[in-house]
Amino acid sequence: MTERLRILISAYACSPYKGSEPGVGWGFVSELAKFHDLWVIVEEEKFRADIEQYLNENPELGKHVRFYFIQKLRNRWLRKLWPPSYYWYYRRWHQDAYRLAQQLHTRVRFDLTHQLTMVGFREPGYLWKLGIPFVWGPIGGMGLFPWKFLPVMGMYGACYYLGYNLLNWLHTHFLERPRQAASSAASGFANGLITATPENRDGAVKYWGCASTVVTEVGLPREPLLQIRERMSGEPLRLVWTGSHTPGKALNIALLALSRVSVNVNWELHILGTGQQTSAWKKYAHKLGVSARCYFYGWMPREQALDVMQNAHGMLITSLRDLTSSVTVEALALGLPIVCLDHCGFAEVVDETCGVKIPVTTPSEVVVAIARAIEQLAQDEGKRQELARGALQRARHFSWEEKARLVDQIYRAKVGDPPLSRQMNHESAARA
């Protein structure tokens, strides 16, 4: 039997009942526990109750995972006035986590440490300073918002993403701790730097001079369906779009594209989620003359949202700044062909077997290309079904089990075989 390693993981966000970052943390931790013994440091206020509830109901996991909780200090008024102040308190949490890590390492003598969540590259924590093999990632957030699309974001969105691009340029070039952590992860027996997307893989080379392994940060939440849903004769092509209603998700581009679809195509767009742009997007749909075929559901519990998706024939993703939203793999698991932009994490997940990727060129060209892709799905049911079957197959590549196997390989290569720490212990015992 392969030897289990003793691994210390920093997973600020980790919950069995939440999606996004907490779901990323839980997906990796729960699967990696099948391979190794884990000590996991998690933020207390948001995630302790979830984890303790799950462990009470599923005590088997507790045999191989020990959770430690640290409260993050918060100043919600200050964050409203100056949102980047979040990072001051987030960094302090990592400093507290490092002090706890030092205490635990004195007792346990870990084989390896892993900085897991949050996924953003700006805050790598301090576990790399323990002086033992270190893995960091998946990391993301290094890319820029496409400059040519700023004018279609509205005044607020354009200002926001202009500032985002300037900050990202400064941070990728001049933040020192991420560079040091990446160098620590990339050195040693093997490379332990993990990036979430090809865009971030290229960024790690460009800004830090470090190679990395791409492992998509989101995983498959359920087994794929066994068969696809056929579209009956005369049935409208039902498309679904989901996400927070913020400028960068760019539903307005999807709405404009649908207004350019041939009048012979019978389509519907089912829109999940809510946010600051909801009212503006409803007005825009009315202005374009497509509101009668656009159904806004607002926020829905996850299972209800998945029911809406399961009744669709395809998925539209128009996000212009993202990693790989979990809805991408959920759509594949439901047999939905995906029409998306060819960048961010979608470029890694979606291929020609399961969807259509639109080059990010100019807003006008993207609108035309999305419209043509929708027409193809609507007019060629055989091709749509072929992509739907491909989606079910593609989904299996993103199971948490498969991701854990990839990370396990990185762990074992990083520590050497047998682990370096145990080699040293055995050599010391032999000399004694």
Phi, psi and omega in degrees: 000137180294137184292136176280134177271159174258113191234133175259124183240133169262112180230078181313312179255120183198116180206138177283351187243003181237154178265200179054223185302314178300324177293325176298311180301313182292320181302314180290313184298313185295327179278322180295335178296342176286341182253330191217167172266126190242141168243118192238126179260125187228152175292140190278309191300317187271337194234346184298313183299319179299312184294317181294323176298315181296317181294326177296325181272338183225070187295342181302323182298327182295347178290334184235000178228129173245125181258140175234136187243136177232129179284131173270129175292146183223147170226090188293328178294316180296322181294326177295322180284323184217087185309322179297349177298342175310319185291335177298314183282329177294319177296320179298323176301316180294327176295318176296320179297323180293320178296319176295320180299319178299317180296315181295320182295326177299324181274319192264326187059075183293151174278332187197153173241153182221118171273108191258294178236149013279164187281335184302144186284344189292331184236098181270004184068201185227006184299335179296345181275357180289343177083019176237169181309138188229134176240138179229124173131177009291141178245154180207188176092008186274348184279176179246153171291136182299118186304320185294346183262359178302319182296338182266010182266355186080169185299310181297312182297320180296317179295318182299311185281339170295313176297321178301313181297318181295317179295317180297321178298315179295315185291319180293330183272328193236346176293127188271320184297319175301322178297317180293317180295318179297319179296320178295317180293325185277348183266175176096205182301322184205168181282125179248017177269127182240127177249152187277335185216161175301326178301317180284328173302314179293323178295321179297323177290315185294315188265331184243349183070028184240130172285164181204170174253132179275121173227112181304136188286336182263152182233170183285118183279347182205164176292140178300153174300158181275335179214157185276166177263123179277150175262119185283157179301131181084350180282136179294151173287110181267117177253149178235142176230134182216147179154173175291142184273074178239158186306320184294341178284340166057043173300331180302328178291319177296318180297317179296319179298317180296327178291343180263356179292145181308142181295344179282350183268125178266110184226161171222148175239121180255117192249117179257154177100175180205173180159190187296337183264358187305308182298316180296321181289325176296317178295323180293319177299320178294318179298322181281350180081023182243005187297331181294339181251009178248123184247112179266118183265340187074197179284139178223149171304152188305314183296322177292320178298320179294328176297318177298315180297320184294336179271002182268171178248352181189164181238136173253130174232118184241014184299134181259350176210109187196173166262253176226094183300146184298336181297338180297309181286332176296320178296317178300317182295339177266006178074033180260117170301143185246129168255118186215172176276145186274066175197185185053208182287342181295330179297332180275322187278315185271131174229185186292347179279343188226001181183189180234123178258130184261121178302139180273091184252276176230158180304317183294319179292322178296317179301313180297316182295321177295316179301317180294322179295320178295318178299320179296316178298322183285325188265347181232084183295329177298316179293319179299318179292325176298317177293325178295317176296321177297326178297317179298320178291317181297325183302326184294340178288348187244025175291151177297327178299316180294320179296318180297325178295319178297315180293323176301318177298321178295316178304308187292324176292324184292320183273345187084172183225107004284170181306140184302318183300325182279330173301315182295320179297318181293320179295321178296318180295321181295318180294325180292000000 
